[in-house]
Amino acid sequence: MVISRFEKFIRYINEIDLYWHRIASMEMKEYGFKGSSAIYFTQLLNNSGSVTSAELAAICGRDKADVSRELAALEKAGLITRGDGSTRNYRAPIFLTEKGTKLAHEIFEKADYAVEAVGKSLSDEERKFFYSSLEKISVGIRTLSETGITKKGKEKA
């Protein structure tokens, strides 16, 4: 049986996603959080004070309800603060606390190590091509999700 390009694509994307979640869950368990929290920490490290929960949801590709639940847990643990204390809505900027920044650095270092370890068999040229290709596929599939598909794989006009 011949595996189509579509089947290979979906299989590898799903496999990468499955193992990433497994690794993130194992690592985040040490800190008492879900694996999905890892992406929030890394994004907050890069955007502390300049991102709202709505923007964080968009950056991370998560729904607002998940982000809201996770941020509530992070706030309760003293890892983030939101706004000036008077606003607790989607427009309030999120700040990592000192404790949150320390933890975010630890998570970022682990994520950086993981990416380095799994990509060590790629040359710099292969890596550059891979990320360029992945970006093009991402943009293409996002566009297709907005325009839809008609018969015979033609995009709707």
MDAnalysis code that builds the backbone (N, CA, C; Angstrom):
import MDAnalysis as mda
import numpy as np

u = mda.Universe.empty(471, n_residues=157, atom_resindex=np.repeat(np.arange(157), 3), trajectory=True)
u.add_TopologyAttr("name", ["N", "CA", "C"] * 157)
u.add_TopologyAttr("resid", np.arange(1, 158))
u.add_TopologyAttr("resname", ["MET", "VAL", "ILE", "SER", "ARG", "PHE", "GLU", "LYS", "PHE", "ILE", "ARG", "TYR", "ILE", "ASN", "GLU", "ILE", "ASP", "LEU", "TYR", "TRP", "HIS", "ARG", "ILE", "ALA", "SER", "MET", "GLU", "MET", "LYS", "GLU", "TYR", "GLY", "PHE", "LYS", "GLY", "SER", "SER", "ALA", "ILE", "TYR", "PHE", "THR", "GLN", "LEU", "LEU", "ASN", "ASN", "SER", "GLY", "SER", "VAL", "THR", "SER", "ALA", "GLU", "LEU", "ALA", "ALA", "ILE", "CYS", "GLY", "ARG", "ASP", "LYS", "ALA", "ASP", "VAL", "SER", "ARG", "GLU", "LEU", "ALA", "ALA", "LEU", "GLU", "LYS", "ALA", "GLY", "LEU", "ILE", "THR", "ARG", "GLY", "ASP", "GLY", "SER", "THR", "ARG", "ASN", "TYR", "ARG", "ALA", "PRO", "ILE", "PHE", "LEU", "THR", "GLU", "LYS", "GLY", "THR", "LYS", "LEU", "ALA", "HIS", "GLU", "ILE", "PHE", "GLU", "LYS", "ALA", "ASP", "TYR", "ALA", "VAL", "GLU", "ALA", "VAL", "GLY", "LYS", "SER", "LEU", "SER", "ASP", "GLU", "GLU", "ARG", "LYS", "PHE", "PHE", "TYR", "SER", "SER", "LEU", "GLU", "LYS", "ILE", "SER", "VAL", "GLY", "ILE", "ARG", "THR", "LEU", "SER", "GLU", "THR", "GLY", "ILE", "THR", "LYS", "LYS", "GLY", "LYS", "GLU", "LYS", "ALA"])
u.atoms.positions = np.array([
    [0.837, -1.180, 0.000],
    [0.000, 0.000, 0.000],
    [0.887, 1.251, 0.000],
    [0.574, 2.172, -0.850],
    [1.318, 3.419, -0.970],
    [0.671, 4.463, -0.062],
    [1.506, 5.107, 0.732],
    [1.009, 6.163, 1.622],
    [1.083, 7.485, 0.872],
    [-0.033, 8.188, 0.808],
    [-0.092, 9.447, 0.067],
    [0.666, 10.551, 0.805],
    [0.956, 11.618, 0.082],
    [1.617, 12.775, 0.695],
    [0.779, 13.326, 1.838],
    [-0.546, 13.361, 1.635],
    [-1.442, 13.852, 2.677],
    [-1.326, 13.000, 3.934],
    [-1.362, 11.678, 3.773],
    [-1.276, 10.774, 4.927],
    [0.049, 10.929, 5.656],
    [1.145, 11.056, 4.919],
    [2.454, 11.260, 5.543],
    [2.483, 12.583, 6.312],
    [1.988, 13.617, 5.666],
    [1.986, 14.943, 6.274],
    [1.220, 14.923, 7.598],
    [-0.002, 14.415, 7.550],
    [-0.843, 14.380, 8.748],
    [-0.218, 13.482, 9.819],
    [0.295, 12.340, 9.397],
    [0.897, 11.401, 10.363],
    [2.078, 12.037, 11.089],
    [2.976, 12.676, 10.352],
    [4.156, 13.269, 10.987],
    [3.799, 14.473, 11.854],
    [2.881, 15.309, 11.390],
    [2.457, 16.462, 12.187],
    [1.812, 15.976, 13.483],
    [0.923, 14.987, 13.378],
    [0.264, 14.447, 14.578],
    [1.266, 13.790, 15.521],
    [2.233, 13.086, 14.962],
    [3.241, 12.418, 15.790],
    [4.106, 13.437, 16.529],
    [4.525, 14.473, 15.847],
    [5.307, 15.535, 16.479],
    [4.496, 16.179, 17.597],
    [3.239, 16.477, 17.316],
    [2.365, 17.094, 18.310],
    [2.173, 16.180, 19.524],
    [1.944, 14.899, 19.277],
    [1.747, 13.926, 20.357],
    [2.964, 13.854, 21.265],
    [4.150, 13.718, 20.687],
    [5.354, 13.592, 21.498],
    [5.736, 14.894, 22.169],
    [5.477, 16.030, 21.508],
    [5.741, 17.310, 22.152],
    [4.884, 17.428, 23.399],
    [3.591, 17.106, 23.281],
    [2.698, 17.190, 24.438],
    [3.124, 16.225, 25.542],
    [3.572, 15.054, 25.168],
    [4.029, 14.077, 26.161],
    [5.238, 14.618, 26.922],
    [6.205, 15.160, 26.198],
    [7.409, 15.724, 26.828],
    [7.041, 16.932, 27.696],
    [6.223, 17.836, 27.157],
    [5.826, 19.029, 27.904],
    [5.080, 18.639, 29.177],
    [4.212, 17.643, 29.092],
    [3.470, 17.197, 30.276],
    [4.398, 16.631, 31.332],
    [5.380, 15.826, 30.903],
    [6.337, 15.264, 31.862],
    [7.130, 16.374, 32.538],
    [7.579, 17.332, 31.767],
    [8.407, 18.408, 32.307],
    [7.604, 19.361, 33.186],
    [6.399, 19.709, 32.779],
    [5.602, 20.668, 33.532],
    [5.015, 20.062, 34.801],
    [4.891, 18.747, 34.839],
    [4.381, 18.069, 36.032],
    [5.256, 18.396, 37.243],
    [6.554, 18.528, 36.994],
    [7.517, 18.882, 38.047],
    [7.145, 20.202, 38.725],
    [6.520, 21.106, 37.958],
    [6.157, 22.421, 38.483],
    [4.684, 22.496, 38.906],
    [3.943, 21.408, 38.694],
    [2.533, 21.372, 39.077],
    [1.588, 21.972, 38.053],
    [2.021, 22.038, 36.795],
    [1.184, 22.601, 35.741],
    [1.026, 21.612, 34.593],
    [0.041, 21.894, 33.744],
    [-0.193, 21.073, 32.557],
    [0.880, 21.375, 31.505],
    [1.064, 20.430, 30.591],
    [2.043, 20.604, 29.523],
    [1.792, 21.834, 28.684],
    [0.517, 22.171, 28.486],
    [0.189, 23.339, 27.660],
    [0.689, 24.648, 28.275],
    [0.972, 24.645, 29.570],
    [1.480, 25.860, 30.222],
    [2.864, 26.240, 29.706],
    [3.616, 25.282, 29.194],
    [4.983, 25.557, 28.728],
    [5.000, 26.655, 27.677],
    [4.074, 26.596, 26.734],
    [4.052, 27.605, 25.672],
    [3.696, 28.981, 26.228],
    [2.846, 29.019, 27.256],
    [2.498, 30.307, 27.857],
    [3.717, 30.928, 28.531],
    [4.483, 30.114, 29.247],
    [5.687, 30.626, 29.904],
    [6.685, 31.182, 28.894],
    [6.925, 30.446, 27.811],
    [7.916, 30.919, 26.842],
    [7.446, 32.196, 26.160],
    [6.152, 32.292, 25.858],
    [5.650, 33.508, 25.224],
    [5.630, 34.678, 26.194],
    [5.286, 34.426, 27.447],
    [5.310, 35.509, 28.434],
    [6.733, 35.983, 28.705],
    [7.683, 35.085, 28.634],
    [9.079, 35.479, 28.807],
    [9.474, 36.481, 27.718],
    [9.013, 36.249, 26.514],
    [9.333, 37.131, 25.389],
    [8.467, 38.383, 25.333],
    [7.300, 38.352, 25.997],
    [6.335, 39.446, 25.856],
    [5.808, 39.982, 27.180],
    [6.472, 39.735, 28.294],
    [5.970, 40.147, 29.608],
    [5.673, 41.643, 29.634],
    [4.438, 41.966, 30.029],
    [4.031, 43.363, 30.136],
    [3.518, 43.967, 28.855],
    [3.669, 43.254, 27.754],
    [3.230, 43.828, 26.480],
    [2.193, 42.959, 25.778],
    [1.668, 41.961, 26.490],
    [0.686, 41.075, 25.868],
    [-0.501, 40.892, 26.813],
    [-1.692, 40.840, 26.230],
    [-2.912, 40.595, 26.990],
    [-3.272, 39.116, 26.855],
    [-4.247, 38.663, 27.625],
    [-4.629, 37.257, 27.526],
    [-5.224, 36.942, 26.158],
    [-5.964, 37.877, 25.568],
    [-6.518, 37.654, 24.226],
    [-5.384, 37.509, 23.202],
    [-4.364, 38.366, 23.323],
    [-3.220, 38.279, 22.410],
    [-2.430, 37.002, 22.647],
    [-2.291, 36.604, 23.907],
    [-1.592, 35.366, 24.237],
    [-2.307, 34.167, 23.617],
    [-3.626, 34.173, 23.667],
    [-4.410, 33.094, 23.055],
    [-4.115, 33.017, 21.556],
    [-4.073, 34.162, 20.899],
    [-3.808, 34.196, 19.455],
    [-2.380, 33.739, 19.142],
    [-1.412, 34.221, 19.901],
    [-0.006, 33.854, 19.681],
    [0.205, 32.352, 19.850],
    [-0.442, 31.783, 20.864],
    [-0.242, 30.368, 21.202],
    [-1.190, 29.435, 20.454],
    [-2.153, 29.984, 19.736],
    [-3.109, 29.163, 19.017],
    [-4.039, 28.402, 19.947],
    [-4.383, 28.993, 21.064],
    [-5.251, 28.367, 22.073],
    [-6.525, 29.182, 22.203],
    [-7.569, 28.547, 22.735],
    [-8.799, 29.309, 22.931],
    [-8.704, 30.132, 24.214],
    [-9.497, 31.194, 24.251],
    [-9.437, 32.140, 25.367],
    [-9.771, 31.485, 26.703],
    [-10.666, 30.506, 26.691],
    [-11.055, 29.843, 27.941],
    [-9.872, 29.081, 28.540],
    [-9.103, 28.381, 27.698],
    [-7.931, 27.653, 28.185],
    [-6.902, 28.623, 28.743],
    [-6.664, 29.699, 28.023],
    [-5.706, 30.712, 28.479],
    [-6.168, 31.301, 29.800],
    [-7.439, 31.601, 29.912],
    [-7.986, 32.180, 31.146],
    [-7.786, 31.242, 32.333],
    [-8.074, 29.959, 32.158],
    [-7.887, 28.973, 33.236],
    [-6.421, 28.878, 33.647],
    [-5.539, 28.792, 32.656],
    [-4.116, 28.669, 32.957],
    [-3.571, 29.923, 33.631],
    [-3.983, 31.090, 33.155],
    [-3.516, 32.334, 33.768],
    [-4.002, 32.465, 35.201],
    [-5.222, 32.011, 35.471],
    [-5.735, 32.039, 36.847],
    [-4.855, 31.174, 37.746],
    [-4.455, 30.006, 37.254],
    [-3.584, 29.117, 38.033],
    [-2.201, 29.736, 38.224],
    [-1.669, 30.364, 37.188],
    [-0.349, 31.008, 37.283],
    [-0.389, 32.196, 38.236],
    [-1.494, 32.925, 38.205],
    [-1.636, 34.068, 39.109],
    [-1.747, 33.587, 40.561],
    [-2.533, 32.557, 40.777],
    [-2.707, 31.990, 42.123],
    [-1.366, 31.500, 42.677],
    [-0.496, 30.978, 41.787],
    [0.815, 30.483, 42.197],
    [1.841, 31.608, 42.345],
    [1.429, 32.838, 42.064],
    [2.334, 33.975, 42.213],
    [3.355, 34.098, 41.094],
    [3.027, 33.569, 39.922],
    [3.967, 33.583, 38.800],
    [3.698, 34.709, 37.814],
    [2.477, 35.251, 37.841],
    [2.125, 36.383, 36.982],
    [1.276, 37.374, 37.770],
    [1.222, 38.583, 37.245],
    [0.252, 39.589, 37.688],
    [-0.388, 40.133, 36.421],
    [-1.582, 40.679, 36.573],
    [-2.286, 41.224, 35.405],
    [-2.650, 42.675, 35.632],
    [-2.356, 43.490, 34.653],
    [-2.718, 44.901, 34.684],
    [-2.208, 45.613, 35.914],
    [-2.986, 46.578, 36.345],
    [-2.605, 47.360, 37.522],
    [-3.312, 46.859, 38.775],
    [-3.952, 45.714, 38.673],
    [-4.668, 45.150, 39.808],
    [-6.142, 45.497, 39.804],
    [-6.535, 46.521, 39.044],
    [-7.940, 46.928, 39.017],
    [-8.698, 46.312, 37.838],
    [-7.983, 45.893, 36.834],
    [-8.637, 45.281, 35.672],
    [-8.207, 43.828, 35.543],
    [-9.177, 42.961, 35.279],
    [-8.882, 41.539, 35.114],
    [-9.571, 41.042, 33.842],
    [-9.458, 41.802, 32.784],
    [-10.095, 41.406, 31.543],
    [-9.060, 41.035, 30.486],
    [-9.523, 40.759, 29.313],
    [-8.639, 40.343, 28.229],
    [-7.724, 41.455, 27.741],
    [-7.999, 42.707, 28.152],
    [-7.175, 43.826, 27.697],
    [-6.065, 44.209, 28.675],
    [-6.030, 43.576, 29.836],
    [-5.012, 43.895, 30.836],
    [-3.695, 43.214, 30.473],
    [-2.591, 43.955, 30.509],
    [-1.294, 43.325, 30.205],
    [-0.903, 42.323, 31.299],
    [-0.180, 41.291, 30.885],
    [0.258, 40.232, 31.803],
    [1.741, 40.405, 32.061],
    [2.117, 40.328, 33.321],
    [3.512, 40.463, 33.719],
    [3.962, 39.198, 34.447],
    [5.118, 38.697, 34.109],
    [5.727, 37.627, 34.901],
    [6.290, 38.247, 36.172],
    [6.086, 37.588, 37.291],
    [6.708, 38.024, 38.535],
    [8.169, 37.555, 38.505],
    [8.924, 37.921, 39.499],
    [10.310, 37.460, 39.574],
    [10.363, 35.933, 39.602],
    [9.494, 35.341, 40.418],
    [9.399, 33.879, 40.506],
    [8.979, 33.285, 39.151],
    [8.026, 33.942, 38.485],
    [7.561, 33.483, 37.173],
    [8.636, 33.593, 36.110],
    [9.416, 34.660, 36.170],
    [10.500, 34.851, 35.204],
    [11.565, 33.771, 35.377],
    [11.890, 33.446, 36.610],
    [12.877, 32.397, 36.884],
    [12.391, 31.061, 36.317],
    [11.134, 30.738, 36.575],
    [10.566, 29.487, 36.080],
    [10.498, 29.490, 34.554],
    [10.110, 30.607, 33.974],
    [10.027, 30.717, 32.511],
    [11.396, 30.486, 31.876],
    [12.456, 31.006, 32.493],
    [13.813, 30.776, 31.978],
    [14.168, 29.284, 32.024],
    [13.818, 28.607, 33.104],
    [14.079, 27.166, 33.210],
    [13.350, 26.402, 32.111],
    [12.094, 26.735, 31.897],
    [11.289, 26.065, 30.864],
    [11.851, 26.366, 29.488],
    [12.221, 27.621, 29.252],
    [12.782, 28.007, 27.959],
    [14.072, 27.243, 27.680],
    [14.919, 27.114, 28.684],
    [16.174, 26.373, 28.511],
    [15.912, 24.911, 28.161],
    [14.921, 24.309, 28.801],
    [14.569, 22.920, 28.497],
    [14.020, 22.799, 27.075],
    [13.165, 23.738, 26.692],
    [12.601, 23.724, 25.334],
    [13.694, 23.918, 24.296],
    [14.617, 24.837, 24.571],
    [15.732, 25.094, 23.668],
    [16.594, 23.840, 23.512],
    [16.856, 23.165, 24.628],
    [17.622, 21.919, 24.586],
    [16.893, 20.863, 23.745],
    [15.588, 20.735, 23.948],
    [14.806, 19.725, 23.222],
    [14.865, 19.969, 21.717],
    [14.693, 21.218, 21.306],
    [14.736, 21.548, 19.876],
    [16.121, 21.257, 19.310],
    [17.142, 21.606, 20.056],
    [18.526, 21.332, 19.630],
    [18.776, 19.832, 19.520],
    [18.328, 19.076, 20.522],
    [18.565, 17.629, 20.551],
    [17.872, 16.907, 19.399],
    [16.631, 17.264, 19.115],
    [15.912, 16.547, 18.055],
    [16.318, 17.010, 16.667],
    [16.911, 18.194, 16.570],
    [17.317, 18.695, 15.259],
    [18.791, 18.571, 14.966],
    [19.529, 17.857, 15.841],
    [20.988, 17.805, 15.676],
    [21.419, 17.077, 14.407],
    [20.533, 16.257, 13.833],
    [20.904, 15.540, 12.613],
    [20.723, 16.402, 11.363],
    [20.201, 17.619, 11.531],
    [20.002, 18.522, 10.396],
    [21.173, 19.487, 10.266],
    [21.578, 19.726, 9.041],
    [22.594, 20.760, 8.798],
    [21.908, 22.121, 8.915],
    [22.686, 23.179, 9.011],
    [22.110, 24.521, 9.079],
    [21.259, 24.802, 7.847],
    [21.728, 24.360, 6.691],
    [20.989, 24.559, 5.440],
    [19.663, 23.789, 5.452],
    [19.694, 22.542, 5.916],
    [18.473, 21.737, 6.006],
    [17.485, 22.364, 6.982],
    [17.988, 22.863, 8.107],
    [17.139, 23.490, 9.116],
    [16.472, 24.740, 8.548],
    [17.245, 25.554, 7.854],
    [16.711, 26.780, 7.257],
    [15.622, 26.431, 6.233],
    [15.885, 25.436, 5.395],
    [14.910, 24.990, 4.400],
    [13.663, 24.434, 5.079],
    [13.847, 23.645, 6.132],
    [12.732, 23.042, 6.858],
    [11.805, 24.116, 7.414],
    [12.361, 25.098, 8.122],
    [11.524, 26.139, 8.718],
    [10.869, 27.022, 7.657],
    [11.573, 27.277, 6.581],
    [10.986, 28.038, 5.482],
    [9.810, 27.272, 4.885],
    [10.000, 25.984, 4.682],
    [8.928, 25.142, 4.130],
    [7.753, 25.059, 5.088],
    [8.035, 24.858, 6.355],
    [6.989, 24.752, 7.362],
    [6.169, 26.039, 7.425],
    [6.847, 27.181, 7.347],
    [6.140, 28.462, 7.357],
    [5.231, 28.584, 6.138],
    [5.726, 28.203, 4.965],
    [4.913, 28.282, 3.749],
    [3.702, 27.366, 3.836],
    [3.884, 26.179, 4.382],
    [2.763, 25.243, 4.545],
    [1.758, 25.822, 5.532],
    [2.245, 26.404, 6.617],
    [1.365, 27.000, 7.626],
    [0.534, 28.127, 7.026],
    [1.171, 29.019, 6.299],
    [0.449, 30.128, 5.664],
    [-0.555, 29.585, 4.652],
    [-0.141, 28.600, 3.861],
    [-1.030, 28.024, 2.855],
    [-2.235, 27.347, 3.467],
    [-2.025, 26.578, 4.518],
    [-3.148, 25.863, 5.135],
    [-4.069, 26.826, 5.872],
    [-3.504, 27.890, 6.447],
    [-4.332, 28.915, 7.093],
    [-5.218, 29.587, 6.049],
    [-4.637, 29.953, 4.914],
    [-5.393, 30.585, 3.835],
    [-6.488, 29.658, 3.332],
    [-6.141, 28.396, 3.117],
    [-7.112, 27.419, 2.640],
    [-8.243, 27.219, 3.648],
    [-7.923, 27.303, 4.944],
    [-8.961, 27.156, 5.966],
    [-9.937, 28.329, 5.928],
    [-9.471, 29.458, 5.439],
    [-10.328, 30.638, 5.343],
    [-11.138, 30.648, 4.055],
    [-10.554, 30.135, 2.966],
    [-11.239, 30.158, 1.676],
    [-12.040, 28.905, 1.405],
    [-11.621, 27.785, 1.985],
    [-12.305, 26.517, 1.758],
    [-11.818, 25.834, 0.492],
    [-12.328, 24.632, 0.287],
    [-11.938, 23.822, -0.871],
    [-13.192, 23.439, -1.638],
    [-13.123, 23.509, -2.956],
    [-14.217, 23.024, -3.792],
    [-13.799, 21.686, -4.386],
    [-14.605, 21.136, -5.274],
    [-14.288, 19.846, -5.906],
    [-12.935, 19.895, -6.602],
    [-12.272, 18.763, -6.666],
    [-10.990, 18.588, -7.345],
    [-9.879, 19.437, -6.740],
    [-10.054, 19.845, -5.469],
    [-8.981, 20.540, -4.765],
    [-8.763, 21.976, -5.179],
    [-9.679, 22.539, -5.932],
    [-9.535, 23.936, -6.352],
    [-10.030, 24.846, -5.241],
    [-9.296, 25.939, -4.998],
    [-9.716, 26.893, -3.984],
    [-10.951, 27.641, -4.468],
    [-11.830, 28.002, -3.538],
    [-13.003, 28.794, -3.884],
    [-12.569, 30.183, -4.288],
    [-13.286, 30.772, -5.200],
    [-12.950, 32.108, -5.690],
    [-13.578, 33.168, -4.829],
])
